[in-house]
Amino acid sequence: MLAALWLRAKGWALGLSLLIGGLVVTWVMGRQRGKKVGEADAQNARNDAANANARADQLEARHDTDAHVEQLPDAPPQRVGDADPATAAGQLRDHWSRD
């Protein structure tokens, strides 16, 4: 009788230990998976922030360039054939004209 009771208690203890062990393993694996997802989300957020900063820098540089270009004087209108050889139009004429 005592041996049968001992076997039954041993079986319950073993089953309960396996159940608790399975729950612990599942919990640990879930935490590891959650950490990986969290790290990926954090990396994506860092990438998005870096891209936004790069875009803002690009737009600022573009604005500065446009502001400087707007301050340049307009070239007087002229025909390419009559252009001074020192100007871009004159150099274009000399380069592309047929001899």
Gaussian input, Z-matrix of N, CA and C with variables (Angstrom, degrees):
# hf/3-21g

backbone

0 1
 N
 C     1     B1
 C     2     B2     1     A1
 N     3     B3     2     A2     1     D1
 C     4     B4     3     A3     2     D2
 C     5     B5     4     A4     3     D3
 N     6     B6     5     A5     4     D4
 C     7     B7     6     A6     5     D5
 C     8     B8     7     A7     6     D6
 N     9     B9     8     A8     7     D7
 C    10    B10     9     A9     8     D8
 C    11    B11    10    A10     9     D9
 N    12    B12    11    A11    10    D10
 C    13    B13    12    A12    11    D11
 C    14    B14    13    A13    12    D12
 N    15    B15    14    A14    13    D13
 C    16    B16    15    A15    14    D14
 C    17    B17    16    A16    15    D15
 N    18    B18    17    A17    16    D16
 C    19    B19    18    A18    17    D17
 C    20    B20    19    A19    18    D18
 N    21    B21    20    A20    19    D19
 C    22    B22    21    A21    20    D20
 C    23    B23    22    A22    21    D21
 N    24    B24    23    A23    22    D22
 C    25    B25    24    A24    23    D23
 C    26    B26    25    A25    24    D24
 N    27    B27    26    A26    25    D25
 C    28    B28    27    A27    26    D26
 C    29    B29    28    A28    27    D27
 N    30    B30    29    A29    28    D28
 C    31    B31    30    A30    29    D29
 C    32    B32    31    A31    30    D30
 N    33    B33    32    A32    31    D31
 C    34    B34    33    A33    32    D32
 C    35    B35    34    A34    33    D33
 N    36    B36    35    A35    34    D34
 C    37    B37    36    A36    35    D35
 C    38    B38    37    A37    36    D36
 N    39    B39    38    A38    37    D37
 C    40    B40    39    A39    38    D38
 C    41    B41    40    A40    39    D39
 N    42    B42    41    A41    40    D40
 C    43    B43    42    A42    41    D41
 C    44    B44    43    A43    42    D42
 N    45    B45    44    A44    43    D43
 C    46    B46    45    A45    44    D44
 C    47    B47    46    A46    45    D45
 N    48    B48    47    A47    46    D46
 C    49    B49    48    A48    47    D47
 C    50    B50    49    A49    48    D48
 N    51    B51    50    A50    49    D49
 C    52    B52    51    A51    50    D50
 C    53    B53    52    A52    51    D51
 N    54    B54    53    A53    52    D52
 C    55    B55    54    A54    53    D53
 C    56    B56    55    A55    54    D54
 N    57    B57    56    A56    55    D55
 C    58    B58    57    A57    56    D56
 C    59    B59    58    A58    57    D57
 N    60    B60    59    A59    58    D58
 C    61    B61    60    A60    59    D59
 C    62    B62    61    A61    60    D60
 N    63    B63    62    A62    61    D61
 C    64    B64    63    A63    62    D62
 C    65    B65    64    A64    63    D63
 N    66    B66    65    A65    64    D64
 C    67    B67    66    A66    65    D65
 C    68    B68    67    A67    66    D66
 N    69    B69    68    A68    67    D67
 C    70    B70    69    A69    68    D68
 C    71    B71    70    A70    69    D69
 N    72    B72    71    A71    70    D70
 C    73    B73    72    A72    71    D71
 C    74    B74    73    A73    72    D72
 N    75    B75    74    A74    73    D73
 C    76    B76    75    A75    74    D74
 C    77    B77    76    A76    75    D75
 N    78    B78    77    A77    76    D76
 C    79    B79    78    A78    77    D77
 C    80    B80    79    A79    78    D78
 N    81    B81    80    A80    79    D79
 C    82    B82    81    A81    80    D80
 C    83    B83    82    A82    81    D81
 N    84    B84    83    A83    82    D82
 C    85    B85    84    A84    83    D83
 C    86    B86    85    A85    84    D84
 N    87    B87    86    A86    85    D85
 C    88    B88    87    A87    86    D86
 C    89    B89    88    A88    87    D87
 N    90    B90    89    A89    88    D88
 C    91    B91    90    A90    89    D89
 C    92    B92    91    A91    90    D90
 N    93    B93    92    A92    91    D91
 C    94    B94    93    A93    92    D92
 C    95    B95    94    A94    93    D93
 N    96    B96    95    A95    94    D94
 C    97    B97    96    A96    95    D95
 C    98    B98    97    A97    96    D96
 N    99    B99    98    A98    97    D97
 C   100   B100    99    A99    98    D98
 C   101   B101   100   A100    99    D99
 N   102   B102   101   A101   100   D100
 C   103   B103   102   A102   101   D101
 C   104   B104   103   A103   102   D102
 N   105   B105   104   A104   103   D103
 C   106   B106   105   A105   104   D104
 C   107   B107   106   A106   105   D105
 N   108   B108   107   A107   106   D106
 C   109   B109   108   A108   107   D107
 C   110   B110   109   A109   108   D108
 N   111   B111   110   A110   109   D109
 C   112   B112   111   A111   110   D110
 C   113   B113   112   A112   111   D111
 N   114   B114   113   A113   112   D112
 C   115   B115   114   A114   113   D113
 C   116   B116   115   A115   114   D114
 N   117   B117   116   A116   115   D115
 C   118   B118   117   A117   116   D116
 C   119   B119   118   A118   117   D117
 N   120   B120   119   A119   118   D118
 C   121   B121   120   A120   119   D119
 C   122   B122   121   A121   120   D120
 N   123   B123   122   A122   121   D121
 C   124   B124   123   A123   122   D122
 C   125   B125   124   A124   123   D123
 N   126   B126   125   A125   124   D124
 C   127   B127   126   A126   125   D125
 C   128   B128   127   A127   126   D126
 N   129   B129   128   A128   127   D127
 C   130   B130   129   A129   128   D128
 C   131   B131   130   A130   129   D129
 N   132   B132   131   A131   130   D130
 C   133   B133   132   A132   131   D131
 C   134   B134   133   A133   132   D132
 N   135   B135   134   A134   133   D133
 C   136   B136   135   A135   134   D134
 C   137   B137   136   A136   135   D135
 N   138   B138   137   A137   136   D136
 C   139   B139   138   A138   137   D137
 C   140   B140   139   A139   138   D138
 N   141   B141   140   A140   139   D139
 C   142   B142   141   A141   140   D140
 C   143   B143   142   A142   141   D141
 N   144   B144   143   A143   142   D142
 C   145   B145   144   A144   143   D143
 C   146   B146   145   A145   144   D144
 N   147   B147   146   A146   145   D145
 C   148   B148   147   A147   146   D146
 C   149   B149   148   A148   147   D147
 N   150   B150   149   A149   148   D148
 C   151   B151   150   A150   149   D149
 C   152   B152   151   A151   150   D150
 N   153   B153   152   A152   151   D151
 C   154   B154   153   A153   152   D152
 C   155   B155   154   A154   153   D153
 N   156   B156   155   A155   154   D154
 C   157   B157   156   A156   155   D155
 C   158   B158   157   A157   156   D156
 N   159   B159   158   A158   157   D157
 C   160   B160   159   A159   158   D158
 C   161   B161   160   A160   159   D159
 N   162   B162   161   A161   160   D160
 C   163   B163   162   A162   161   D161
 C   164   B164   163   A163   162   D162
 N   165   B165   164   A164   163   D163
 C   166   B166   165   A165   164   D164
 C   167   B167   166   A166   165   D165
 N   168   B168   167   A167   166   D166
 C   169   B169   168   A168   167   D167
 C   170   B170   169   A169   168   D168
 N   171   B171   170   A170   169   D169
 C   172   B172   171   A171   170   D170
 C   173   B173   172   A172   171   D171
 N   174   B174   173   A173   172   D172
 C   175   B175   174   A174   173   D173
 C   176   B176   175   A175   174   D174
 N   177   B177   176   A176   175   D175
 C   178   B178   177   A177   176   D176
 C   179   B179   178   A178   177   D177
 N   180   B180   179   A179   178   D178
 C   181   B181   180   A180   179   D179
 C   182   B182   181   A181   180   D180
 N   183   B183   182   A182   181   D181
 C   184   B184   183   A183   182   D182
 C   185   B185   184   A184   183   D183
 N   186   B186   185   A185   184   D184
 C   187   B187   186   A186   185   D185
 C   188   B188   187   A187   186   D186
 N   189   B189   188   A188   187   D187
 C   190   B190   189   A189   188   D188
 C   191   B191   190   A190   189   D189
 N   192   B192   191   A191   190   D190
 C   193   B193   192   A192   191   D191
 C   194   B194   193   A193   192   D192
 N   195   B195   194   A194   193   D193
 C   196   B196   195   A195   194   D194
 C   197   B197   196   A196   195   D195
 N   198   B198   197   A197   196   D196
 C   199   B199   198   A198   197   D197
 C   200   B200   199   A199   198   D198
 N   201   B201   200   A200   199   D199
 C   202   B202   201   A201   200   D200
 C   203   B203   202   A202   201   D201
 N   204   B204   203   A203   202   D202
 C   205   B205   204   A204   203   D203
 C   206   B206   205   A205   204   D204
 N   207   B207   206   A206   205   D205
 C   208   B208   207   A207   206   D206
 C   209   B209   208   A208   207   D207
 N   210   B210   209   A209   208   D208
 C   211   B211   210   A210   209   D209
 C   212   B212   211   A211   210   D210
 N   213   B213   212   A212   211   D211
 C   214   B214   213   A213   212   D212
 C   215   B215   214   A214   213   D213
 N   216   B216   215   A215   214   D214
 C   217   B217   216   A216   215   D215
 C   218   B218   217   A217   216   D216
 N   219   B219   218   A218   217   D217
 C   220   B220   219   A219   218   D218
 C   221   B221   220   A220   219   D219
 N   222   B222   221   A221   220   D220
 C   223   B223   222   A222   221   D221
 C   224   B224   223   A223   222   D222
 N   225   B225   224   A224   223   D223
 C   226   B226   225   A225   224   D224
 C   227   B227   226   A226   225   D225
 N   228   B228   227   A227   226   D226
 C   229   B229   228   A228   227   D227
 C   230   B230   229   A229   228   D228
 N   231   B231   230   A230   229   D229
 C   232   B232   231   A231   230   D230
 C   233   B233   232   A232   231   D231
 N   234   B234   233   A233   232   D232
 C   235   B235   234   A234   233   D233
 C   236   B236   235   A235   234   D234
 N   237   B237   236   A236   235   D235
 C   238   B238   237   A237   236   D236
 C   239   B239   238   A238   237   D237
 N   240   B240   239   A239   238   D238
 C   241   B241   240   A240   239   D239
 C   242   B242   241   A241   240   D240
 N   243   B243   242   A242   241   D241
 C   244   B244   243   A243   242   D242
 C   245   B245   244   A244   243   D243
 N   246   B246   245   A245   244   D244
 C   247   B247   246   A246   245   D245
 C   248   B248   247   A247   246   D246
 N   249   B249   248   A248   247   D247
 C   250   B250   249   A249   248   D248
 C   251   B251   250   A250   249   D249
 N   252   B252   251   A251   250   D250
 C   253   B253   252   A252   251   D251
 C   254   B254   253   A253   252   D252
 N   255   B255   254   A254   253   D253
 C   256   B256   255   A255   254   D254
 C   257   B257   256   A256   255   D255
 N   258   B258   257   A257   256   D256
 C   259   B259   258   A258   257   D257
 C   260   B260   259   A259   258   D258
 N   261   B261   260   A260   259   D259
 C   262   B262   261   A261   260   D260
 C   263   B263   262   A262   261   D261
 N   264   B264   263   A263   262   D262
 C   265   B265   264   A264   263   D263
 C   266   B266   265   A265   264   D264
 N   267   B267   266   A266   265   D265
 C   268   B268   267   A267   266   D266
 C   269   B269   268   A268   267   D267
 N   270   B270   269   A269   268   D268
 C   271   B271   270   A270   269   D269
 C   272   B272   271   A271   270   D270
 N   273   B273   272   A272   271   D271
 C   274   B274   273   A273   272   D272
 C   275   B275   274   A274   273   D273
 N   276   B276   275   A275   274   D274
 C   277   B277   276   A276   275   D275
 C   278   B278   277   A277   276   D276
 N   279   B279   278   A278   277   D277
 C   280   B280   279   A279   278   D278
 C   281   B281   280   A280   279   D279
 N   282   B282   281   A281   280   D280
 C   283   B283   282   A282   281   D281
 C   284   B284   283   A283   282   D282
 N   285   B285   284   A284   283   D283
 C   286   B286   285   A285   284   D284
 C   287   B287   286   A286   285   D285
 N   288   B288   287   A287   286   D286
 C   289   B289   288   A288   287   D287
 C   290   B290   289   A289   288   D288
 N   291   B291   290   A290   289   D289
 C   292   B292   291   A291   290   D290
 C   293   B293   292   A292   291   D291
 N   294   B294   293   A293   292   D292
 C   295   B295   294   A294   293   D293
 C   296   B296   295   A295   294   D294

   B1=1.4374
   B2=1.5337
   B3=1.3125
   B4=1.4612
   B5=1.5196
   B6=1.3222
   B7=1.4647
   B8=1.5270
   B9=1.3416
   B10=1.4651
   B11=1.5203
   B12=1.3225
   B13=1.4575
   B14=1.5228
   B15=1.3320
   B16=1.4691
   B17=1.5267
   B18=1.3484
   B19=1.4650
   B20=1.5302
   B21=1.3456
   B22=1.4519
   B23=1.5273
   B24=1.3248
   B25=1.4742
   B26=1.5283
   B27=1.3172
   B28=1.4696
   B29=1.5339
   B30=1.3267
   B31=1.4630
   B32=1.5264
   B33=1.3484
   B34=1.4672
   B35=1.5247
   B36=1.3253
   B37=1.4619
   B38=1.5240
   B39=1.3245
   B40=1.4596
   B41=1.5266
   B42=1.3065
   B43=1.4662
   B44=1.5248
   B45=1.3356
   B46=1.4583
   B47=1.5244
   B48=1.3180
   B49=1.4729
   B50=1.5255
   B51=1.3351
   B52=1.4643
   B53=1.5288
   B54=1.3304
   B55=1.4551
   B56=1.5285
   B57=1.3126
   B58=1.4665
   B59=1.5304
   B60=1.3301
   B61=1.4653
   B62=1.5233
   B63=1.3215
   B64=1.4663
   B65=1.5236
   B66=1.3330
   B67=1.4634
   B68=1.5271
   B69=1.3211
   B70=1.4671
   B71=1.5335
   B72=1.3274
   B73=1.4681
   B74=1.5301
   B75=1.3218
   B76=1.4578
   B77=1.5305
   B78=1.3185
   B79=1.4666
   B80=1.5284
   B81=1.3335
   B82=1.4730
   B83=1.5261
   B84=1.3235
   B85=1.4650
   B86=1.5283
   B87=1.3126
   B88=1.4622
   B89=1.5170
   B90=1.3187
   B91=1.4727
   B92=1.5127
   B93=1.3385
   B94=1.4599
   B95=1.5297
   B96=1.3160
   B97=1.4643
   B98=1.5323
   B99=1.3124
   B100=1.4630
   B101=1.5185
   B102=1.3331
   B103=1.4594
   B104=1.5169
   B105=1.3324
   B106=1.4692
   B107=1.5234
   B108=1.3275
   B109=1.4625
   B110=1.5249
   B111=1.3301
   B112=1.4601
   B113=1.5184
   B114=1.3325
   B115=1.4648
   B116=1.5236
   B117=1.3343
   B118=1.4662
   B119=1.5304
   B120=1.3321
   B121=1.4640
   B122=1.5222
   B123=1.3247
   B124=1.4598
   B125=1.5285
   B126=1.3321
   B127=1.4652
   B128=1.5220
   B129=1.3342
   B130=1.4638
   B131=1.5236
   B132=1.3242
   B133=1.4658
   B134=1.5248
   B135=1.3374
   B136=1.4706
   B137=1.5215
   B138=1.3436
   B139=1.4644
   B140=1.5221
   B141=1.3364
   B142=1.4647
   B143=1.5226
   B144=1.3303
   B145=1.4628
   B146=1.5264
   B147=1.3165
   B148=1.4681
   B149=1.5269
   B150=1.3373
   B151=1.4605
   B152=1.5240
   B153=1.3302
   B154=1.4637
   B155=1.5335
   B156=1.3250
   B157=1.4692
   B158=1.5180
   B159=1.3162
   B160=1.4650
   B161=1.5221
   B162=1.3175
   B163=1.4611
   B164=1.5283
   B165=1.3385
   B166=1.4693
   B167=1.5237
   B168=1.3319
   B169=1.4679
   B170=1.5218
   B171=1.3233
   B172=1.4568
   B173=1.5272
   B174=1.3206
   B175=1.4626
   B176=1.5196
   B177=1.3275
   B178=1.4562
   B179=1.5266
   B180=1.3286
   B181=1.4605
   B182=1.5271
   B183=1.3186
   B184=1.4636
   B185=1.5269
   B186=1.3233
   B187=1.4627
   B188=1.5214
   B189=1.3332
   B190=1.4683
   B191=1.5276
   B192=1.3345
   B193=1.4643
   B194=1.5204
   B195=1.3341
   B196=1.4632
   B197=1.5259
   B198=1.3338
   B199=1.4642
   B200=1.5270
   B201=1.3245
   B202=1.4699
   B203=1.5290
   B204=1.3292
   B205=1.4534
   B206=1.5286
   B207=1.3333
   B208=1.4603
   B209=1.5271
   B210=1.3142
   B211=1.4591
   B212=1.5231
   B213=1.3226
   B214=1.4589
   B215=1.5271
   B216=1.3183
   B217=1.4661
   B218=1.5222
   B219=1.3165
   B220=1.4637
   B221=1.5183
   B222=1.3057
   B223=1.4613
   B224=1.5259
   B225=1.3270
   B226=1.4625
   B227=1.5254
   B228=1.2996
   B229=1.4695
   B230=1.5209
   B231=1.3134
   B232=1.4635
   B233=1.5223
   B234=1.2796
   B235=1.4560
   B236=1.5155
   B237=1.2945
   B238=1.4649
   B239=1.5257
   B240=1.3326
   B241=1.4531
   B242=1.5236
   B243=1.3324
   B244=1.4621
   B245=1.5291
   B246=1.2992
   B247=1.4643
   B248=1.5196
   B249=1.3304
   B250=1.4656
   B251=1.5300
   B252=1.3250
   B253=1.4692
   B254=1.5284
   B255=1.3292
   B256=1.4597
   B257=1.5229
   B258=1.3297
   B259=1.4636
   B260=1.5243
   B261=1.3110
   B262=1.4641
   B263=1.5133
   B264=1.3473
   B265=1.4608
   B266=1.5258
   B267=1.3278
   B268=1.4573
   B269=1.5114
   B270=1.3052
   B271=1.4675
   B272=1.5183
   B273=1.3255
   B274=1.4700
   B275=1.5291
   B276=1.3161
   B277=1.4662
   B278=1.5222
   B279=1.3418
   B280=1.4684
   B281=1.5267
   B282=1.3105
   B283=1.4522
   B284=1.5211
   B285=1.3329
   B286=1.4477
   B287=1.5264
   B288=1.2981
   B289=1.4667
   B290=1.5167
   B291=1.2953
   B292=1.4653
   B293=1.5114
   B294=1.2710
   B295=1.4691
   B296=1.4944
   A1=110.54
   A2=116.02
   A3=120.39
   A4=110.46
   A5=117.07
   A6=120.67
   A7=110.10
   A8=117.32
   A9=120.68
   A10=110.39
   A11=117.62
   A12=121.77
   A13=110.33
   A14=115.86
   A15=120.26
   A16=110.82
   A17=117.48
   A18=120.79
   A19=111.26
   A20=116.70
   A21=120.33
   A22=110.45
   A23=118.38
   A24=122.44
   A25=109.98
   A26=115.64
   A27=119.81
   A28=109.87
   A29=117.76
   A30=122.13
   A31=111.24
   A32=117.09
   A33=120.58
   A34=111.30
   A35=116.38
   A36=120.17
   A37=110.33
   A38=116.46
   A39=120.31
   A40=110.74
   A41=117.82
   A42=121.76
   A43=111.90
   A44=116.32
   A45=120.53
   A46=110.36
   A47=118.65
   A48=122.12
   A49=110.73
   A50=117.05
   A51=120.27
   A52=111.01
   A53=116.97
   A54=120.56
   A55=110.89
   A56=116.89
   A57=120.55
   A58=110.29
   A59=116.53
   A60=120.03
   A61=111.69
   A62=116.81
   A63=120.73
   A64=111.84
   A65=116.81
   A66=120.43
   A67=111.30
   A68=116.98
   A69=120.72
   A70=110.25
   A71=116.78
   A72=120.12
   A73=110.02
   A74=117.75
   A75=121.51
   A76=110.92
   A77=116.58
   A78=121.18
   A79=110.93
   A80=117.10
   A81=120.63
   A82=110.44
   A83=117.33
   A84=119.64
   A85=110.85
   A86=117.11
   A87=120.81
   A88=111.91
   A89=116.93
   A90=120.05
   A91=110.97
   A92=117.43
   A93=120.51
   A94=110.65
   A95=116.33
   A96=120.27
   A97=110.00
   A98=115.98
   A99=120.27
   A100=111.94
   A101=116.57
   A102=119.59
   A103=111.05
   A104=116.64
   A105=119.97
   A106=110.63
   A107=116.91
   A108=120.72
   A109=109.78
   A110=116.73
   A111=120.77
   A112=111.87
   A113=116.76
   A114=120.37
   A115=110.58
   A116=116.79
   A117=119.90
   A118=110.33
   A119=116.89
   A120=120.06
   A121=111.18
   A122=116.46
   A123=120.05
   A124=111.02
   A125=117.14
   A126=120.41
   A127=110.98
   A128=116.53
   A129=119.88
   A130=111.06
   A131=116.85
   A132=120.00
   A133=110.73
   A134=117.20
   A135=119.75
   A136=110.91
   A137=117.01
   A138=120.66
   A139=111.27
   A140=116.53
   A141=120.00
   A142=110.84
   A143=117.01
   A144=120.22
   A145=110.92
   A146=117.09
   A147=120.25
   A148=110.52
   A149=117.23
   A150=120.52
   A151=111.37
   A152=116.56
   A153=119.71
   A154=110.55
   A155=117.19
   A156=120.11
   A157=111.17
   A158=117.13
   A159=120.47
   A160=110.29
   A161=117.39
   A162=121.30
   A163=110.68
   A164=116.81
   A165=120.12
   A166=110.53
   A167=117.28
   A168=120.57
   A169=110.80
   A170=116.21
   A171=120.57
   A172=110.55
   A173=116.76
   A174=120.02
   A175=111.55
   A176=117.47
   A177=121.12
   A178=110.74
   A179=117.06
   A180=120.37
   A181=110.21
   A182=116.76
   A183=120.66
   A184=110.16
   A185=116.67
   A186=120.49
   A187=110.75
   A188=117.21
   A189=120.67
   A190=110.76
   A191=116.35
   A192=120.13
   A193=110.70
   A194=117.00
   A195=120.23
   A196=111.03
   A197=117.25
   A198=120.65
   A199=110.67
   A200=117.45
   A201=120.71
   A202=111.09
   A203=117.22
   A204=120.66
   A205=110.26
   A206=116.99
   A207=120.17
   A208=111.58
   A209=118.48
   A210=121.81
   A211=112.32
   A212=118.02
   A213=120.54
   A214=109.71
   A215=116.78
   A216=118.27
   A217=110.28
   A218=115.15
   A219=119.68
   A220=109.20
   A221=115.80
   A222=120.51
   A223=108.90
   A224=116.86
   A225=118.09
   A226=110.00
   A227=117.15
   A228=119.11
   A229=110.27
   A230=116.88
   A231=121.32
   A232=109.10
   A233=114.92
   A234=119.68
   A235=108.66
   A236=116.60
   A237=120.37
   A238=110.10
   A239=117.07
   A240=120.00
   A241=113.10
   A242=116.64
   A243=121.28
   A244=112.47
   A245=118.56
   A246=121.58
   A247=111.36
   A248=113.69
   A249=121.28
   A250=108.10
   A251=118.93
   A252=120.17
   A253=113.71
   A254=118.48
   A255=120.23
   A256=112.43
   A257=117.58
   A258=120.15
   A259=110.18
   A260=114.73
   A261=119.73
   A262=111.21
   A263=116.71
   A264=119.35
   A265=110.63
   A266=117.11
   A267=120.35
   A268=111.88
   A269=116.35
   A270=119.75
   A271=110.23
   A272=115.96
   A273=119.90
   A274=109.88
   A275=116.27
   A276=120.81
   A277=109.74
   A278=116.66
   A279=119.89
   A280=111.36
   A281=116.60
   A282=120.39
   A283=112.22
   A284=116.70
   A285=120.61
   A286=114.16
   A287=118.26
   A288=118.49
   A289=110.45
   A290=114.23
   A291=119.63
   A292=109.62
   A293=115.42
   A294=119.62
   A295=111.44
   D1=-46.01
   D2=-179.65
   D3=-66.94
   D4=-34.00
   D5=179.18
   D6=-68.66
   D7=-39.86
   D8=178.63
   D9=-66.90
   D10=-40.25
   D11=177.40
   D12=-64.35
   D13=-39.94
   D14=178.72
   D15=-64.57
   D16=-42.30
   D17=178.48
   D18=-63.82
   D19=-40.76
   D20=178.71
   D21=-65.04
   D22=-43.65
   D23=179.22
   D24=-65.94
   D25=-38.99
   D26=179.06
   D27=-65.07
   D28=-41.01
   D29=178.20
   D30=-63.66
   D31=-44.11
   D32=177.60
   D33=-63.54
   D34=-42.06
   D35=-179.98
   D36=-64.56
   D37=-42.14
   D38=178.65
   D39=-65.30
   D40=-45.21
   D41=178.86
   D42=-62.62
   D43=-44.14
   D44=178.31
   D45=-64.70
   D46=-38.84
   D47=178.05
   D48=-64.33
   D49=-42.20
   D50=178.07
   D51=-64.99
   D52=-39.92
   D53=178.91
   D54=-64.27
   D55=-46.71
   D56=179.06
   D57=-64.41
   D58=-41.59
   D59=177.91
   D60=-61.57
   D61=-42.33
   D62=177.71
   D63=-63.06
   D64=-40.81
   D65=177.54
   D66=-63.92
   D67=-41.37
   D68=179.61
   D69=-65.24
   D70=-44.13
   D71=179.48
   D72=-62.95
   D73=-43.13
   D74=178.48
   D75=-61.91
   D76=-43.17
   D77=179.33
   D78=-63.09
   D79=-44.69
   D80=-179.82
   D81=-65.09
   D82=-42.61
   D83=179.22
   D84=-64.79
   D85=-38.33
   D86=176.74
   D87=-63.85
   D88=-39.81
   D89=177.23
   D90=-64.52
   D91=-41.62
   D92=179.21
   D93=-63.80
   D94=-42.69
   D95=178.61
   D96=-64.66
   D97=-40.79
   D98=177.92
   D99=-63.56
   D100=-38.06
   D101=177.33
   D102=-64.59
   D103=-41.35
   D104=179.55
   D105=-63.64
   D106=-43.73
   D107=178.87
   D108=-64.85
   D109=-41.63
   D110=178.95
   D111=-64.01
   D112=-40.15
   D113=178.37
   D114=-66.48
   D115=-39.35
   D116=178.50
   D117=-65.50
   D118=-41.35
   D119=177.73
   D120=-64.17
   D121=-40.68
   D122=178.78
   D123=-65.27
   D124=-40.74
   D125=177.80
   D126=-64.60
   D127=-40.99
   D128=177.10
   D129=-62.77
   D130=-39.63
   D131=178.16
   D132=-65.24
   D133=-40.88
   D134=177.59
   D135=-64.15
   D136=-40.83
   D137=178.04
   D138=-63.77
   D139=-42.26
   D140=178.87
   D141=-63.18
   D142=-40.70
   D143=178.84
   D144=-65.88
   D145=-41.35
   D146=178.91
   D147=-65.31
   D148=-40.32
   D149=177.89
   D150=-65.17
   D151=-39.36
   D152=178.83
   D153=-66.02
   D154=-40.05
   D155=177.50
   D156=-65.46
   D157=-41.50
   D158=178.84
   D159=-64.27
   D160=-41.01
   D161=178.63
   D162=-64.57
   D163=-42.02
   D164=178.50
   D165=-63.92
   D166=-41.29
   D167=177.31
   D168=-63.27
   D169=-40.70
   D170=179.42
   D171=-63.86
   D172=-44.24
   D173=179.67
   D174=-65.66
   D175=-37.67
   D176=178.07
   D177=-65.33
   D178=-42.92
   D179=178.27
   D180=-64.70
   D181=-39.83
   D182=178.42
   D183=-63.43
   D184=-41.87
   D185=178.86
   D186=-63.09
   D187=-43.45
   D188=178.67
   D189=-61.57
   D190=-43.32
   D191=179.20
   D192=-63.19
   D193=-45.13
   D194=179.48
   D195=-62.28
   D196=-38.00
   D197=179.21
   D198=-64.66
   D199=-40.59
   D200=178.66
   D201=-68.96
   D202=-39.04
   D203=-179.79
   D204=-65.51
   D205=-38.12
   D206=179.51
   D207=-65.35
   D208=-25.20
   D209=-179.89
   D210=-81.09
   D211=-14.20
   D212=179.80
   D213=-71.46
   D214=143.44
   D215=178.93
   D216=-73.61
   D217=150.73
   D218=176.82
   D219=-75.76
   D220=141.14
   D221=177.05
   D222=-75.00
   D223=143.19
   D224=178.84
   D225=-68.49
   D226=145.47
   D227=179.23
   D228=-67.34
   D229=139.56
   D230=178.86
   D231=-155.83
   D232=156.48
   D233=175.78
   D234=-80.83
   D235=147.11
   D236=-178.93
   D237=-65.20
   D238=-35.42
   D239=-179.07
   D240=-66.88
   D241=-27.41
   D242=-178.81
   D243=-99.00
   D244=4.79
   D245=-172.30
   D246=-70.35
   D247=147.48
   D248=175.33
   D249=-66.49
   D250=135.65
   D251=-178.89
   D252=-62.02
   D253=-17.27
   D254=179.52
   D255=-81.95
   D256=-11.25
   D257=-179.17
   D258=-91.96
   D259=168.49
   D260=179.31
   D261=-63.84
   D262=-37.82
   D263=178.93
   D264=-65.31
   D265=-38.37
   D266=177.98
   D267=-67.07
   D268=-40.10
   D269=178.22
   D270=-66.78
   D271=-37.18
   D272=177.14
   D273=-63.51
   D274=-43.94
   D275=179.76
   D276=-61.24
   D277=-45.70
   D278=-177.89
   D279=-65.99
   D280=-34.82
   D281=-177.07
   D282=-74.96
   D283=-40.09
   D284=-172.50
   D285=-101.70
   D286=-3.33
   D287=-178.53
   D288=-73.84
   D289=150.25
   D290=179.12
   D291=-91.68
   D292=139.58
   D293=179.59
   D294=-95.21

